[in-house]
Amino acid sequence: MNRPCIFCDIVDGRAPAEIVHRTEHLVVFPDIRPQAPVHLLIVPAKHIRSVNDLAPEDRPILADMLLAGKQMAQRFGISASGYKLVVNVERGGGQVIFHLHLHLIGGWQR
């Protein structure tokens, strides 16, 4: 990693964020530009640039991210109504911050 990474700074406590959940392997905080009533980012503590940079040994990280998504959907009251789990990959896929992260998006009234 050659450039500073805002998500690494948040994970390490060098940049501010409203951490709503933290484990040894990940942090969860609200997106600063929410696209829905609930829009959280689930970010692994390990810097992984994108899905394209995943290695087989990163499988437990992915499992933790998905399970955290389920847990946060329950905690924020959107598990029954439904939600999205989104990963943008590379600039053409909408990735803006190059540190793997999962968007938990939901809470719309339908």
C-alpha positions, 0 to 999 in steps of 0.5 A: 500500500503506497497511499494513505488509506482512510479505512486503515486510519479508521480501523486504527483510530487515527481518523474519526468515525462513529464505530457501531460494531468492532471485532478483532477482524472488522469495524462497522460504521455509517457511510458518510454519504448514505444512500438509504435510512440504514447505510453501514460500511463493514470494513476488515481490519486487514487492508485488502485493496479489492475483491481482486486482491483476495487470497484463499486465506482471507475466507474467514474475513469474508465470512465475518463480514457477511455475518456482521452484515446479518447481525447489523441488519438485525440490530438496526431493525431491517432484517425482516423488511430486507436489505442489500449487501453490496461490494463494489469492485474496482473503479468501473464497478463503483469502488471509490475507496480501495480497501475492501468493504461491504455496504449494508443498505436498507430501511426503506418503507415499502 
